[in-house]
Amino acid sequence: MRTRTTLLSLAVALLCAGAATAGNGPAKFLFRFQGQLTATPSNGGVPITVQGGNKAALQAMLGQPVAQTFAYGATTEFLKWSKGIPTVVQAGDLAAGDYVTVNVRAPRDSNLAAIEQQAAGIVGDHGTSINPPDKPLYLFRGTLTSVGASGVTVHVTGGDRRALRLLIGNSSDETFTFGDTTIFLLWQGKVPTVIDASKLVVGDRIVVRIRADKGASLSTVLATPANHIGDREPASK
């Protein structure tokens, strides 16, 4: 009975939040950012290290540091997820190191600064692991030789064991696919900045990370959009 009451309260809360948003001027677009809390939210701000998001959010992040702070207010709902069930909590119940999803609605053409000034609609806390990978990592390191409309060609010189095994008997020059959800990062020392594919520099050190099925063939891995492509990424990362 308690579970049913909690879920009912949650549904009512979310409907109220949606109604408040709907009455706040013209329709707004969803920007969804995913990352790790650097501190417990306080003073109206949710500080995170952005590690992903929907296409609109990633476009807004272009040229920006991954460390960002998003506003929250009286209408913001904080949800803590456990075993697939969300519970309404307070901002102070979130902990540094937790992975969160921050949903903000703003005009579609908003820049990052404007988005961050809008109070988030929902901040979802997923604990110490958000959407844990269900597929193994294939990591390739090398030198960028060309950039296309949907792929990068890399002269591979290293990588993890799973990736290197795929290259046995194959060329060390391979083309990796990217898509709308691929995150491109340009590293300047230890500071990463989000960029798009057009900002990649031929000749730079490149790290390509792909999640694919265990035992996948090289052709399958190459056809799977990369999760991350890092330009000048430090060797220790």
Disulfide bonds with the S-S distance in Angstrom:
none
